[in-house]
Amino acid sequence: MKTLLATMIFAGSLSSASAATYTIQNWPQDLSKVPCDAWHRNSDGSWTEVATIIVGTNPTSGMVFKDTDEAKIINDKCHH
């Protein structure tokens, strides 16, 4: 039971980390202002949005970018 509880707490902390919300004004230029933990780098080199990004008043989440202007901005900032 303790192991199950610890697993549930750990899983909950992972999901709350991905629940962050960031607000920007200009797409895609301001993506450079979004922290790297808002993205997950996939094995194919694409980036998945794991946070919510609000552009003006429009929320986005779960978007995937590869070989786009968005991917270049994220890659330049976050891929070392």
PDB file of N, CA, C and O in Angstrom:
ATOM      1  N   MET A   1       0.814  -1.195   0.000  1.00  0.00           N
ATOM      2  CA  MET A   1       0.000   0.000   0.000  1.00  0.00           C
ATOM      3  C   MET A   1       0.861   1.263   0.000  1.00  0.00           C
ATOM      4  O   MET A   1       0.551   2.229  -0.698  1.00  0.00           O
ATOM      5  N   LYS A   2       1.949   1.254   0.789  1.00  0.00           N
ATOM      6  CA  LYS A   2       2.830   2.417   0.828  1.00  0.00           C
ATOM      7  C   LYS A   2       3.457   2.662  -0.537  1.00  0.00           C
ATOM      8  O   LYS A   2       3.619   3.808  -0.956  1.00  0.00           O
ATOM      9  N   THR A   3       3.813   1.572  -1.236  1.00  0.00           N
ATOM     10  CA  THR A   3       4.406   1.717  -2.566  1.00  0.00           C
ATOM     11  C   THR A   3       3.401   2.332  -3.532  1.00  0.00           C
ATOM     12  O   THR A   3       3.755   3.209  -4.320  1.00  0.00           O
ATOM     13  N   LEU A   4       2.157   1.881  -3.475  1.00  0.00           N
ATOM     14  CA  LEU A   4       1.113   2.428  -4.332  1.00  0.00           C
ATOM     15  C   LEU A   4       0.904   3.907  -4.046  1.00  0.00           C
ATOM     16  O   LEU A   4       0.780   4.706  -4.974  1.00  0.00           O
ATOM     17  N   LEU A   5       0.865   4.276  -2.785  1.00  0.00           N
ATOM     18  CA  LEU A   5       0.691   5.676  -2.409  1.00  0.00           C
ATOM     19  C   LEU A   5       1.863   6.520  -2.901  1.00  0.00           C
ATOM     20  O   LEU A   5       1.658   7.610  -3.435  1.00  0.00           O
ATOM     21  N   ALA A   6       3.078   6.034  -2.729  1.00  0.00           N
ATOM     22  CA  ALA A   6       4.257   6.765  -3.196  1.00  0.00           C
ATOM     23  C   ALA A   6       4.215   6.924  -4.708  1.00  0.00           C
ATOM     24  O   ALA A   6       4.568   7.981  -5.231  1.00  0.00           O
ATOM     25  N   THR A   7       3.785   5.876  -5.418  1.00  0.00           N
ATOM     26  CA  THR A   7       3.678   5.946  -6.873  1.00  0.00           C
ATOM     27  C   THR A   7       2.651   6.981  -7.290  1.00  0.00           C
ATOM     28  O   THR A   7       2.878   7.744  -8.230  1.00  0.00           O
ATOM     29  N   MET A   8       1.516   7.011  -6.593  1.00  0.00           N
ATOM     30  CA  MET A   8       0.471   7.978  -6.913  1.00  0.00           C
ATOM     31  C   MET A   8       0.940   9.407  -6.653  1.00  0.00           C
ATOM     32  O   MET A   8       0.649  10.307  -7.440  1.00  0.00           O
ATOM     33  N   ILE A   9       1.653   9.617  -5.571  1.00  0.00           N
ATOM     34  CA  ILE A   9       2.172  10.955  -5.263  1.00  0.00           C
ATOM     35  C   ILE A   9       3.180  11.373  -6.317  1.00  0.00           C
ATOM     36  O   ILE A   9       3.151  12.513  -6.780  1.00  0.00           O
ATOM     37  N   PHE A  10       4.075  10.465  -6.705  1.00  0.00           N
ATOM     38  CA  PHE A  10       5.070  10.775  -7.736  1.00  0.00           C
ATOM     39  C   PHE A  10       4.392  11.087  -9.062  1.00  0.00           C
ATOM     40  O   PHE A  10       4.753  12.061  -9.721  1.00  0.00           O
ATOM     41  N   ALA A  11       3.422  10.285  -9.461  1.00  0.00           N
ATOM     42  CA  ALA A  11       2.704  10.514 -10.719  1.00  0.00           C
ATOM     43  C   ALA A  11       1.976  11.856 -10.674  1.00  0.00           C
ATOM     44  O   ALA A  11       1.941  12.581 -11.668  1.00  0.00           O
ATOM     45  N   GLY A  12       1.396  12.182  -9.521  1.00  0.00           N
ATOM     46  CA  GLY A  12       0.724  13.467  -9.378  1.00  0.00           C
ATOM     47  C   GLY A  12       1.670  14.636  -9.501  1.00  0.00           C
ATOM     48  O   GLY A  12       1.312  15.674 -10.058  1.00  0.00           O
ATOM     49  N   SER A  13       2.883  14.479  -8.983  1.00  0.00           N
ATOM     50  CA  SER A  13       3.856  15.567  -9.097  1.00  0.00           C
ATOM     51  C   SER A  13       4.301  15.749 -10.530  1.00  0.00           C
ATOM     52  O   SER A  13       4.583  16.873 -10.945  1.00  0.00           O
ATOM     53  N   LEU A  14       4.372  14.674 -11.300  1.00  0.00           N
ATOM     54  CA  LEU A  14       4.722  14.794 -12.716  1.00  0.00           C
ATOM     55  C   LEU A  14       3.636  15.524 -13.482  1.00  0.00           C
ATOM     56  O   LEU A  14       3.937  16.394 -14.300  1.00  0.00           O
ATOM     57  N   SER A  15       2.386  15.190 -13.233  1.00  0.00           N
ATOM     58  CA  SER A  15       1.305  15.838 -13.961  1.00  0.00           C
ATOM     59  C   SER A  15       1.170  17.304 -13.558  1.00  0.00           C
ATOM     60  O   SER A  15       0.826  18.133 -14.401  1.00  0.00           O
ATOM     61  N   SER A  16       1.427  17.647 -12.306  1.00  0.00           N
ATOM     62  CA  SER A  16       1.334  19.044 -11.909  1.00  0.00           C
ATOM     63  C   SER A  16       2.481  19.858 -12.502  1.00  0.00           C
ATOM     64  O   SER A  16       2.318  21.052 -12.753  1.00  0.00           O
ATOM     65  N   ALA A  17       3.636  19.237 -12.730  1.00  0.00           N
ATOM     66  CA  ALA A  17       4.742  19.950 -13.361  1.00  0.00           C
ATOM     67  C   ALA A  17       4.390  20.323 -14.792  1.00  0.00           C
ATOM     68  O   ALA A  17       4.804  21.373 -15.285  1.00  0.00           O
ATOM     69  N   SER A  18       3.627  19.463 -15.459  1.00  0.00           N
ATOM     70  CA  SER A  18       3.271  19.741 -16.840  1.00  0.00           C
ATOM     71  C   SER A  18       2.049  20.640 -16.949  1.00  0.00           C
ATOM     72  O   SER A  18       1.646  20.993 -18.058  1.00  0.00           O
ATOM     73  N   ALA A  19       1.449  21.020 -15.823  1.00  0.00           N
ATOM     74  CA  ALA A  19       0.248  21.838 -15.830  1.00  0.00           C
ATOM     75  C   ALA A  19       0.566  23.330 -15.804  1.00  0.00           C
ATOM     76  O   ALA A  19      -0.335  24.143 -15.600  1.00  0.00           O
ATOM     77  N   ALA A  20       1.809  23.700 -16.003  1.00  0.00           N
ATOM     78  CA  ALA A  20       2.190  25.109 -15.977  1.00  0.00           C
ATOM     79  C   ALA A  20       1.529  25.855 -17.136  1.00  0.00           C
ATOM     80  O   ALA A  20       1.234  25.276 -18.182  1.00  0.00           O
ATOM     81  N   THR A  21       1.309  27.133 -16.927  1.00  0.00           N
ATOM     82  CA  THR A  21       0.713  27.992 -17.952  1.00  0.00           C
ATOM     83  C   THR A  21       1.611  29.204 -18.145  1.00  0.00           C
ATOM     84  O   THR A  21       2.060  29.821 -17.178  1.00  0.00           O
ATOM     85  N   TYR A  22       1.864  29.534 -19.393  1.00  0.00           N
ATOM     86  CA  TYR A  22       2.696  30.680 -19.742  1.00  0.00           C
ATOM     87  C   TYR A  22       1.926  31.550 -20.724  1.00  0.00           C
ATOM     88  O   TYR A  22       1.216  31.035 -21.588  1.00  0.00           O
ATOM     89  N   THR A  23       2.063  32.853 -20.596  1.00  0.00           N
ATOM     90  CA  THR A  23       1.371  33.788 -21.478  1.00  0.00           C
ATOM     91  C   THR A  23       2.383  34.545 -22.311  1.00  0.00           C
ATOM     92  O   THR A  23       3.357  35.092 -21.793  1.00  0.00           O
ATOM     93  N   ILE A  24       2.138  34.569 -23.619  1.00  0.00           N
ATOM     94  CA  ILE A  24       2.978  35.336 -24.545  1.00  0.00           C
ATOM     95  C   ILE A  24       2.066  36.181 -25.427  1.00  0.00           C
ATOM     96  O   ILE A  24       0.851  35.982 -25.447  1.00  0.00           O
ATOM     97  N   GLN A  25       2.655  37.119 -26.149  1.00  0.00           N
ATOM     98  CA  GLN A  25       1.863  37.992 -27.017  1.00  0.00           C
ATOM     99  C   GLN A  25       2.064  37.707 -28.505  1.00  0.00           C
ATOM    100  O   GLN A  25       1.127  37.827 -29.294  1.00  0.00           O
ATOM    101  N   ASN A  26       3.285  37.331 -28.889  1.00  0.00           N
ATOM    102  CA  ASN A  26       3.602  37.182 -30.317  1.00  0.00           C
ATOM    103  C   ASN A  26       4.019  35.755 -30.646  1.00  0.00           C
ATOM    104  O   ASN A  26       4.986  35.236 -30.088  1.00  0.00           O
ATOM    105  N   TRP A  27       3.283  35.129 -31.554  1.00  0.00           N
ATOM    106  CA  TRP A  27       3.584  33.768 -32.015  1.00  0.00           C
ATOM    107  C   TRP A  27       4.308  33.858 -33.333  1.00  0.00           C
ATOM    108  O   TRP A  27       3.851  34.608 -34.195  1.00  0.00           O
ATOM    109  N   PRO A  28       5.393  33.161 -33.560  1.00  0.00           N
ATOM    110  CA  PRO A  28       6.093  32.269 -32.655  1.00  0.00           C
ATOM    111  C   PRO A  28       7.266  32.923 -31.933  1.00  0.00           C
ATOM    112  O   PRO A  28       7.930  32.268 -31.130  1.00  0.00           O
ATOM    113  N   GLN A  29       7.537  34.201 -32.200  1.00  0.00           N
ATOM    114  CA  GLN A  29       8.727  34.853 -31.660  1.00  0.00           C
ATOM    115  C   GLN A  29       8.858  34.720 -30.148  1.00  0.00           C
ATOM    116  O   GLN A  29       9.949  34.450 -29.644  1.00  0.00           O
ATOM    117  N   ASP A  30       7.772  34.904 -29.427  1.00  0.00           N
ATOM    118  CA  ASP A  30       7.837  34.885 -27.962  1.00  0.00           C
ATOM    119  C   ASP A  30       8.001  33.488 -27.372  1.00  0.00           C
ATOM    120  O   ASP A  30       8.129  33.351 -26.156  1.00  0.00           O
ATOM    121  N   LEU A  31       8.001  32.446 -28.206  1.00  0.00           N
ATOM    122  CA  LEU A  31       8.276  31.102 -27.681  1.00  0.00           C
ATOM    123  C   LEU A  31       9.659  31.045 -27.050  1.00  0.00           C
ATOM    124  O   LEU A  31       9.925  30.194 -26.201  1.00  0.00           O
ATOM    125  N   SER A  32      10.538  31.951 -27.466  1.00  0.00           N
ATOM    126  CA  SER A  32      11.872  32.002 -26.865  1.00  0.00           C
ATOM    127  C   SER A  32      11.812  32.454 -25.401  1.00  0.00           C
ATOM    128  O   SER A  32      12.784  32.286 -24.664  1.00  0.00           O
ATOM    129  N   LYS A  33      10.691  33.020 -24.978  1.00  0.00           N
ATOM    130  CA  LYS A  33      10.517  33.459 -23.597  1.00  0.00           C
ATOM    131  C   LYS A  33       9.905  32.371 -22.709  1.00  0.00           C
ATOM    132  O   LYS A  33       9.851  32.522 -21.488  1.00  0.00           O
ATOM    133  N   VAL A  34       9.449  31.285 -23.316  1.00  0.00           N
ATOM    134  CA  VAL A  34       8.815  30.195 -22.573  1.00  0.00           C
ATOM    135  C   VAL A  34       9.906  29.264 -22.044  1.00  0.00           C
ATOM    136  O   VAL A  34      10.803  28.895 -22.801  1.00  0.00           O
ATOM    137  N   PRO A  35       9.856  28.878 -20.779  1.00  0.00           N
ATOM    138  CA  PRO A  35      10.888  27.994 -20.215  1.00  0.00           C
ATOM    139  C   PRO A  35      10.939  26.643 -20.922  1.00  0.00           C
ATOM    140  O   PRO A  35       9.933  26.166 -21.448  1.00  0.00           O
ATOM    141  N   CYS A  36      12.097  26.050 -20.926  1.00  0.00           N
ATOM    142  CA  CYS A  36      12.298  24.768 -21.606  1.00  0.00           C
ATOM    143  C   CYS A  36      11.465  23.645 -21.006  1.00  0.00           C
ATOM    144  O   CYS A  36      11.165  22.669 -21.694  1.00  0.00           O
ATOM    145  N   ASP A  37      11.083  23.765 -19.728  1.00  0.00           N
ATOM    146  CA  ASP A  37      10.280  22.693 -19.144  1.00  0.00           C
ATOM    147  C   ASP A  37       8.847  22.677 -19.675  1.00  0.00           C
ATOM    148  O   ASP A  37       8.062  21.806 -19.300  1.00  0.00           O
ATOM    149  N   ALA A  38       8.501  23.621 -20.536  1.00  0.00           N
ATOM    150  CA  ALA A  38       7.197  23.623 -21.195  1.00  0.00           C
ATOM    151  C   ALA A  38       7.174  22.689 -22.404  1.00  0.00           C
ATOM    152  O   ALA A  38       6.134  22.502 -23.036  1.00  0.00           O
ATOM    153  N   TRP A  39       8.333  22.105 -22.718  1.00  0.00           N
ATOM    154  CA  TRP A  39       8.486  21.274 -23.916  1.00  0.00           C
ATOM    155  C   TRP A  39       9.076  19.915 -23.571  1.00  0.00           C
ATOM    156  O   TRP A  39       9.832  19.763 -22.612  1.00  0.00           O
ATOM    157  N   HIS A  40       8.707  18.939 -24.382  1.00  0.00           N
ATOM    158  CA  HIS A  40       9.330  17.611 -24.295  1.00  0.00           C
ATOM    159  C   HIS A  40       9.934  17.310 -25.654  1.00  0.00           C
ATOM    160  O   HIS A  40       9.262  17.388 -26.682  1.00  0.00           O
ATOM    161  N   ARG A  41      11.216  16.966 -25.640  1.00  0.00           N
ATOM    162  CA  ARG A  41      11.896  16.604 -26.901  1.00  0.00           C
ATOM    163  C   ARG A  41      11.616  15.137 -27.190  1.00  0.00           C
ATOM    164  O   ARG A  41      11.895  14.271 -26.361  1.00  0.00           O
ATOM    165  N   ASN A  42      11.070  14.863 -28.354  1.00  0.00           N
ATOM    166  CA  ASN A  42      10.724  13.507 -28.768  1.00  0.00           C
ATOM    167  C   ASN A  42      11.886  12.855 -29.501  1.00  0.00           C
ATOM    168  O   ASN A  42      12.790  13.540 -29.980  1.00  0.00           O
ATOM    169  N   SER A  43      11.860  11.540 -29.587  1.00  0.00           N
ATOM    170  CA  SER A  43      12.964  10.788 -30.197  1.00  0.00           C
ATOM    171  C   SER A  43      13.146  11.111 -31.674  1.00  0.00           C
ATOM    172  O   SER A  43      14.235  10.909 -32.213  1.00  0.00           O
ATOM    173  N   ASP A  44      12.113  11.606 -32.338  1.00  0.00           N
ATOM    174  CA  ASP A  44      12.237  11.956 -33.757  1.00  0.00           C
ATOM    175  C   ASP A  44      12.729  13.389 -33.966  1.00  0.00           C
ATOM    176  O   ASP A  44      12.803  13.864 -35.100  1.00  0.00           O
ATOM    177  N   GLY A  45      13.068  14.079 -32.863  1.00  0.00           N
ATOM    178  CA  GLY A  45      13.572  15.446 -32.950  1.00  0.00           C
ATOM    179  C   GLY A  45      12.482  16.501 -32.852  1.00  0.00           C
ATOM    180  O   GLY A  45      12.787  17.694 -32.839  1.00  0.00           O
ATOM    181  N   SER A  46      11.233  16.097 -32.785  1.00  0.00           N
ATOM    182  CA  SER A  46      10.145  17.060 -32.647  1.00  0.00           C
ATOM    183  C   SER A  46      10.011  17.487 -31.187  1.00  0.00           C
ATOM    184  O   SER A  46      10.594  16.874 -30.293  1.00  0.00           O
ATOM    185  N   TRP A  47       9.243  18.535 -30.962  1.00  0.00           N
ATOM    186  CA  TRP A  47       8.991  19.063 -29.623  1.00  0.00           C
ATOM    187  C   TRP A  47       7.496  19.041 -29.349  1.00  0.00           C
ATOM    188  O   TRP A  47       6.707  19.489 -30.181  1.00  0.00           O
ATOM    189  N   THR A  48       7.098  18.523 -28.190  1.00  0.00           N
ATOM    190  CA  THR A  48       5.701  18.503 -27.783  1.00  0.00           C
ATOM    191  C   THR A  48       5.497  19.495 -26.652  1.00  0.00           C
ATOM    192  O   THR A  48       6.265  19.526 -25.691  1.00  0.00           O
ATOM    193  N   GLU A  49       4.468  20.294 -26.774  1.00  0.00           N
ATOM    194  CA  GLU A  49       4.104  21.276 -25.746  1.00  0.00           C
ATOM    195  C   GLU A  49       3.463  20.528 -24.574  1.00  0.00           C
ATOM    196  O   GLU A  49       2.405  19.919 -24.731  1.00  0.00           O
ATOM    197  N   VAL A  50       4.096  20.572 -23.411  1.00  0.00           N
ATOM    198  CA  VAL A  50       3.577  19.883 -22.228  1.00  0.00           C
ATOM    199  C   VAL A  50       3.009  20.858 -21.205  1.00  0.00           C
ATOM    200  O   VAL A  50       2.553  20.441 -20.140  1.00  0.00           O
ATOM    201  N   ALA A  51       3.031  22.113 -21.507  1.00  0.00           N
ATOM    202  CA  ALA A  51       2.412  23.148 -20.683  1.00  0.00           C
ATOM    203  C   ALA A  51       1.301  23.781 -21.521  1.00  0.00           C
ATOM    204  O   ALA A  51       1.108  23.427 -22.684  1.00  0.00           O
ATOM    205  N   THR A  52       0.589  24.701 -20.927  1.00  0.00           N
ATOM    206  CA  THR A  52      -0.381  25.490 -21.679  1.00  0.00           C
ATOM    207  C   THR A  52       0.260  26.832 -21.974  1.00  0.00           C
ATOM    208  O   THR A  52       0.791  27.489 -21.078  1.00  0.00           O
ATOM    209  N   ILE A  53       0.207  27.230 -23.221  1.00  0.00           N
ATOM    210  CA  ILE A  53       0.726  28.537 -23.612  1.00  0.00           C
ATOM    211  C   ILE A  53      -0.464  29.360 -24.088  1.00  0.00           C
ATOM    212  O   ILE A  53      -1.209  28.951 -24.978  1.00  0.00           O
ATOM    213  N   ILE A  54      -0.621  30.517 -23.481  1.00  0.00           N
ATOM    214  CA  ILE A  54      -1.701  31.419 -23.876  1.00  0.00           C
ATOM    215  C   ILE A  54      -1.091  32.496 -24.753  1.00  0.00           C
ATOM    216  O   ILE A  54      -0.178  33.213 -24.345  1.00  0.00           O
ATOM    217  N   VAL A  55      -1.610  32.595 -25.956  1.00  0.00           N
ATOM    218  CA  VAL A  55      -1.153  33.608 -26.914  1.00  0.00           C
ATOM    219  C   VAL A  55      -2.242  34.669 -26.967  1.00  0.00           C
ATOM    220  O   VAL A  55      -3.308  34.460 -27.547  1.00  0.00           O
ATOM    221  N   GLY A  56      -1.953  35.817 -26.348  1.00  0.00           N
ATOM    222  CA  GLY A  56      -2.998  36.827 -26.200  1.00  0.00           C
ATOM    223  C   GLY A  56      -4.052  36.285 -25.252  1.00  0.00           C
ATOM    224  O   GLY A  56      -3.855  36.287 -24.037  1.00  0.00           O
ATOM    225  N   THR A  57      -5.180  35.816 -25.803  1.00  0.00           N
ATOM    226  CA  THR A  57      -6.227  35.178 -24.995  1.00  0.00           C
ATOM    227  C   THR A  57      -6.515  33.750 -25.458  1.00  0.00           C
ATOM    228  O   THR A  57      -7.433  33.111 -24.944  1.00  0.00           O
ATOM    229  N   ASN A  58      -5.747  33.243 -26.418  1.00  0.00           N
ATOM    230  CA  ASN A  58      -5.995  31.918 -26.987  1.00  0.00           C
ATOM    231  C   ASN A  58      -5.046  30.876 -26.407  1.00  0.00           C
ATOM    232  O   ASN A  58      -3.838  30.956 -26.632  1.00  0.00           O
ATOM    233  N   PRO A  59      -5.565  29.902 -25.666  1.00  0.00           N
ATOM    234  CA  PRO A  59      -4.696  28.862 -25.103  1.00  0.00           C
ATOM    235  C   PRO A  59      -4.347  27.783 -26.119  1.00  0.00           C
ATOM    236  O   PRO A  59      -5.153  27.438 -26.984  1.00  0.00           O
ATOM    237  N   THR A  60      -3.131  27.256 -25.998  1.00  0.00           N
ATOM    238  CA  THR A  60      -2.702  26.113 -26.798  1.00  0.00           C
ATOM    239  C   THR A  60      -2.117  25.084 -25.835  1.00  0.00           C
ATOM    240  O   THR A  60      -1.612  25.435 -24.769  1.00  0.00           O
ATOM    241  N   SER A  61      -2.190  23.835 -26.215  1.00  0.00           N
ATOM    242  CA  SER A  61      -1.533  22.787 -25.440  1.00  0.00           C
ATOM    243  C   SER A  61      -1.448  21.531 -26.294  1.00  0.00           C
ATOM    244  O   SER A  61      -2.303  21.280 -27.142  1.00  0.00           O
ATOM    245  N   GLY A  62      -0.404  20.748 -26.055  1.00  0.00           N
ATOM    246  CA  GLY A  62      -0.241  19.483 -26.752  1.00  0.00           C
ATOM    247  C   GLY A  62       0.212  19.580 -28.193  1.00  0.00           C
ATOM    248  O   GLY A  62       0.238  18.571 -28.897  1.00  0.00           O
ATOM    249  N   MET A  63       0.569  20.765 -28.649  1.00  0.00           N
ATOM    250  CA  MET A  63       1.010  20.914 -30.038  1.00  0.00           C
ATOM    251  C   MET A  63       2.395  20.289 -30.217  1.00  0.00           C
ATOM    252  O   MET A  63       3.209  20.281 -29.293  1.00  0.00           O
ATOM    253  N   VAL A  64       2.646  19.770 -31.406  1.00  0.00           N
ATOM    254  CA  VAL A  64       3.931  19.141 -31.727  1.00  0.00           C
ATOM    255  C   VAL A  64       4.533  19.896 -32.905  1.00  0.00           C
ATOM    256  O   VAL A  64       3.852  20.185 -33.889  1.00  0.00           O
ATOM    257  N   PHE A  65       5.838  20.213 -32.788  1.00  0.00           N
ATOM    258  CA  PHE A  65       6.529  20.962 -33.835  1.00  0.00           C
ATOM    259  C   PHE A  65       7.765  20.220 -34.294  1.00  0.00           C
ATOM    260  O   PHE A  65       8.541  19.721 -33.479  1.00  0.00           O
ATOM    261  N   LYS A  66       7.947  20.149 -35.602  1.00  0.00           N
ATOM    262  CA  LYS A  66       9.165  19.577 -36.186  1.00  0.00           C
ATOM    263  C   LYS A  66       9.394  20.258 -37.521  1.00  0.00           C
ATOM    264  O   LYS A  66       8.481  20.370 -38.340  1.00  0.00           O
ATOM    265  N   ASP A  67      10.616  20.711 -37.734  1.00  0.00           N
ATOM    266  CA  ASP A  67      10.988  21.381 -38.987  1.00  0.00           C
ATOM    267  C   ASP A  67      10.111  22.599 -39.269  1.00  0.00           C
ATOM    268  O   ASP A  67       9.708  22.826 -40.410  1.00  0.00           O
ATOM    269  N   THR A  68       9.821  23.373 -38.242  1.00  0.00           N
ATOM    270  CA  THR A  68       9.021  24.591 -38.364  1.00  0.00           C
ATOM    271  C   THR A  68       9.770  25.743 -37.704  1.00  0.00           C
ATOM    272  O   THR A  68      10.784  25.535 -37.038  1.00  0.00           O
ATOM    273  N   ASP A  69       9.266  26.949 -37.893  1.00  0.00           N
ATOM    274  CA  ASP A  69       9.852  28.102 -37.200  1.00  0.00           C
ATOM    275  C   ASP A  69       9.773  27.908 -35.688  1.00  0.00           C
ATOM    276  O   ASP A  69      10.706  28.257 -34.964  1.00  0.00           O
ATOM    277  N   GLU A  70       8.657  27.352 -35.213  1.00  0.00           N
ATOM    278  CA  GLU A  70       8.493  27.102 -33.786  1.00  0.00           C
ATOM    279  C   GLU A  70       9.560  26.131 -33.283  1.00  0.00           C
ATOM    280  O   GLU A  70      10.180  26.364 -32.246  1.00  0.00           O
ATOM    281  N   ALA A  71       9.769  25.048 -34.020  1.00  0.00           N
ATOM    282  CA  ALA A  71      10.766  24.046 -33.616  1.00  0.00           C
ATOM    283  C   ALA A  71      12.161  24.650 -33.572  1.00  0.00           C
ATOM    284  O   ALA A  71      12.948  24.326 -32.681  1.00  0.00           O
ATOM    285  N   LYS A  72      12.476  25.519 -34.518  1.00  0.00           N
ATOM    286  CA  LYS A  72      13.802  26.153 -34.541  1.00  0.00           C
ATOM    287  C   LYS A  72      13.995  27.020 -33.291  1.00  0.00           C
ATOM    288  O   LYS A  72      15.054  26.974 -32.665  1.00  0.00           O
ATOM    289  N   ILE A  73      12.992  27.797 -32.932  1.00  0.00           N
ATOM    290  CA  ILE A  73      13.082  28.662 -31.754  1.00  0.00           C
ATOM    291  C   ILE A  73      13.273  27.809 -30.485  1.00  0.00           C
ATOM    292  O   ILE A  73      14.137  28.099 -29.657  1.00  0.00           O
ATOM    293  N   ILE A  74      12.460  26.764 -30.349  1.00  0.00           N
ATOM    294  CA  ILE A  74      12.548  25.899 -29.169  1.00  0.00           C
ATOM    295  C   ILE A  74      13.900  25.168 -29.150  1.00  0.00           C
ATOM    296  O   ILE A  74      14.551  25.077 -28.108  1.00  0.00           O
ATOM    297  N   ASN A  75      14.303  24.661 -30.293  1.00  0.00           N
ATOM    298  CA  ASN A  75      15.574  23.928 -30.383  1.00  0.00           C
ATOM    299  C   ASN A  75      16.748  24.838 -30.034  1.00  0.00           C
ATOM    300  O   ASN A  75      17.640  24.438 -29.287  1.00  0.00           O
ATOM    301  N   ASP A  76      16.753  26.050 -30.565  1.00  0.00           N
ATOM    302  CA  ASP A  76      17.847  26.989 -30.281  1.00  0.00           C
ATOM    303  C   ASP A  76      17.944  27.294 -28.786  1.00  0.00           C
ATOM    304  O   ASP A  76      19.045  27.458 -28.260  1.00  0.00           O
ATOM    305  N   LYS A  77      16.812  27.371 -28.105  1.00  0.00           N
ATOM    306  CA  LYS A  77      16.831  27.691 -26.682  1.00  0.00           C
ATOM    307  C   LYS A  77      17.088  26.468 -25.806  1.00  0.00           C
ATOM    308  O   LYS A  77      17.811  26.557 -24.814  1.00  0.00           O
ATOM    309  N   CYS A  78      16.504  25.337 -26.164  1.00  0.00           N
ATOM    310  CA  CYS A  78      16.422  24.209 -25.211  1.00  0.00           C
ATOM    311  C   CYS A  78      17.286  23.003 -25.551  1.00  0.00           C
ATOM    312  O   CYS A  78      17.529  22.175 -24.672  1.00  0.00           O
ATOM    313  N   HIS A  79      17.745  22.870 -26.747  1.00  0.00           N
ATOM    314  CA  HIS A  79      18.516  21.674 -27.090  1.00  0.00           C
ATOM    315  C   HIS A  79      20.005  21.994 -27.014  1.00  0.00           C
ATOM    316  O   HIS A  79      20.542  22.727 -27.845  1.00  0.00           O
ATOM    317  N   HIS A  80      20.645  21.444 -26.023  1.00  0.00           N
ATOM    318  CA  HIS A  80      22.068  21.744 -25.809  1.00  0.00           C
ATOM    319  C   HIS A  80      22.910  20.654 -26.394  1.00  0.00           C
ATOM    320  O   HIS A  80      24.137  20.716 -26.320  1.00  0.00           O
TER     321      HIS A  80
END
